[in-house]
Amino acid sequence: MSGAFSMTAAELVALGRGNIPSELKSSDHLIYSSPATLAFNSPGARGFGVKRAGLAIPDSVMLLVSPGCCGRNTSLFRTNPEYRDRFFFLLLDDTDIVTGRHLTKIPQAVDEVCRSLDKKPSAVMICITCVDALLGTDMERVCRKSAELAEVPVVPCYMYALTREKRLPPMAAVRKSVYSLLEKQERSPRDVSIMGFFSPLFDDCELYQLLSDIGVRNVREIGRCRDMEDYRGLSRANFNLVLNPEARYAAQDLQERLGIPFIEMLRLYQPDKIHNQYKLLGQAVGAEINDDRYYEETKQVIADFKRKSGALSFAVGEISNGDPFEMSLMLVREGFAVKEIFGTVGEMNFAFIKRLAELSPDTKIYSNLSPTMLEYSEEKVDCYIGSDCGYYHPDTCGAEWCSETQPFGFAGVNRLFAELTAALEEGAE
């Protein structure tokens, strides 16, 4: 075949969720790490990959146990002053890998790391790679031995690319690791912990005010924890608010271990769906949540953008703070055209694709990781969302929309359209 593989929304829905073509499933073929995704789909990824996420516990350090190639990628983090003294390496040679002798070295390495520091760390996160996945290493046992020797908590982090398509992918497993040091204590009826991201929500997110309006006094996030006292405060939550499906496994663990229930919400960009989700949250906690002011404000923001910009066509990518299919559905429902989407099709977002097929049946869907993307030919669009789209459309204006501080709710939608407005104005100049 010639050209990058794509299917229209209508064609994909006609096949059904159980018959997604292999070209759109990264587990069925070699992965193409294009320049569009290399910074996010590699051991040296930007943002919060397993290695950086594992250091979300305040004052913790990480020991990376790996062959030299994986350690080389991690060394990029050490240029950041925040992480310069928090990464340590135990590099494996061929004999280690063949015999597994490195497992006896790990406790001594952990002890050596702790002794080398002026202040004992709050925890040591041991990050292991696909080598130990293939060896079947019992890291829980290794961590117990290491903790006994070094007299600090030692927690495993699994950087197993092999499990990315499995039930428990690496970014879900590392969230459980990050919260695993929390211990049971008296819960406060006025405390809520937000789970899902390793960095906080934008300060202007209306979620904070809406929770305050119903009597919540302390909203905690791991991204705002300055020290271990703040971290331990996470276990005082009356309930956890899960804003990212990848945190569900960690929330379930906290519910079982500490008795903290959780409520799950999605990051959405369709204003009416956000409005309805807040209504459901109010029902779940037994309080009335009045978000009318924010809802009306966001509808006005979108109306003003449409009035100024006219009928734009978009490309929407997955290297962004949102689901590309849900964001595309929002744009289509608001009267814009979405010509192409770069994203990973799965069970969770297939419902969005079904609705897209009704409203925009000719929208093309590509997989960033398909080797056929080597033959992608640019299609003309007016604007894009997602940093991967910036690679495919180098001469088009748009919003990368992948900052570390996280958008959510109406404030996220408002900020997105503000960035699109700024991009269009800059492009016009």
Salt bridges, closest charged atoms under 4 A:
ASP28 OD2 - LYS25 NZ 3.69
ASP93 OD2 - ARG101 NH2 3.03
ASP96 OD1 - ARG101 NE 2.70
ASP96 OD1 - LYS105 NZ 3.17
ASP111 OD2 - ARG115 NE 2.91
ASP132 OD1 - HIS102 NE2 2.96
ASP191 OD2 - ARG220 NH1 2.36
ASP191 OD2 - ARG236 NE 3.89
ASP203 OD1 - ARG224 NH2 2.90
ASP204 OD2 - ARG415 NH2 3.08
GLU221 OE2 - ARG224 NE 2.84
ASP230 OD2 - ARG226 NE 2.95
GLU246 OE1 - ARG175 NH1 3.08
ASP253 OD2 - ARG257 NE 2.89
GLU264 OE2 - ARG248 NH2 2.79
ASP272 OD2 - ARG333 NH2 2.83
ASP291 OD1 - HIS275 ND1 2.83
GLU296 OE2 - LYS299 NZ 3.31
ASP304 OD1 - ARG307 NH2 3.54
GLU340 OE2 - HIS393 NE2 2.42
GLU358 OE1 - ARG355 NH1 2.65
GLU378 OE2 - HIS393 ND1 3.30
GLU379 OE1 - LYS364 NZ 3.82
GLU404 OE2 - ARG52 NH1 2.44
